[in-house]
């Protein structure tokens, strides 16, 4: 019979196995270009996966583990629609079953784990949890990715920090005044009141600044939209967090006195900053960033200019967040201050914690008790 002490140790061990992210949900795994004619190895939510296309162009995701000798399948190549291990030539199909190996019958080989994937909105999405629970309908609709009225450009960073630190960063844009002083920062950001609310299944933080001079990045955007860049503008920032880990930020400037956020498109430069954070480990993540805009959508040169400028801005974020993670690792017991401006990040983390707790409750209800760590 288990003693109370043993039960306590078991509970502690189980708790330590619970990672700080939901798993029964869709995460951005990669872009189509990353698997163009070759496999891609990527760790997502602690799981090592390999992504590739078969002969018909279908995307597949397998565990990145060859069942023969354990080599990473991502070190291999694609041949006749199969993923061939680069160690001994064992070939894997999209369903996780071995389909061939030189000089060997493979019909009885057990399959390896597969992960549900969707290709939509210009990204490959993966479901790292219970494959039977994967539902394409649970992937959030992204209007800007399907409309000719929008242009999009973006990139990818590997960031050595907890993905939730990036969410904190994006849900409180006060830091722009200090971290991005030469591009999008300005003192009016500090001075404008911030409002945080729950709107459906989103946490929304908003800030409006009227009658100001646009900072350098937005002066460039105004010129791209064919508007004067030295007139007073009304500026807005509306940050929207949704599970599991995305922040879409409505941003823009309109010539002052024309309705601000609600101004006609002819009087403003309006965009959505796109941020998808995909956990890798507890202290690293994949950051898919970009900007979808509703002005000068046919101007490819402007898309490149914005991508370059935005990439530099997010590079500044990455530098400070990685140093922040190092400090937090050095001083894990330090209690941090919470300010009014932190409300968006705090509520976003609470939503994440609730999603994780709900998954754990489902596991417990099904009688699938986590085994203690060895």
Secondary structure, DSSP 4 states (H G I P E B T S, - for coil): ---HHHHHHHHHHHHHH--SS--SSEEEEE-GGGGSSS-EEEEETTEEEEEEE-TTS-EEEEES--TTT---GGGSEEETTEEE-TTT--EE-TTS-EEE-TT---TTPPPPPB-EEEEETTEEEEE-S-GGG--GGGSPP-GGGS-TT-EEEEEEEEESS-HHHHHHHHH-GGGHHHHTTTTT--HHHHHS--EEEEETTEEEEEEEEEEEEPPHHHHHHHHHTT--SSSEEEEEEEEEEETTTEEEEEEEEEETTS-GGGS-GGGEEEEEEEEEEEEEETTEEEEEEEEEESSSTT-HHHHHHHHHHHHHHHHHHHHHHHHHHHHHHHTTTPPPP--GGGHHHHHHHHHHHHHHHHHHHHHHHTT-PPPPP-
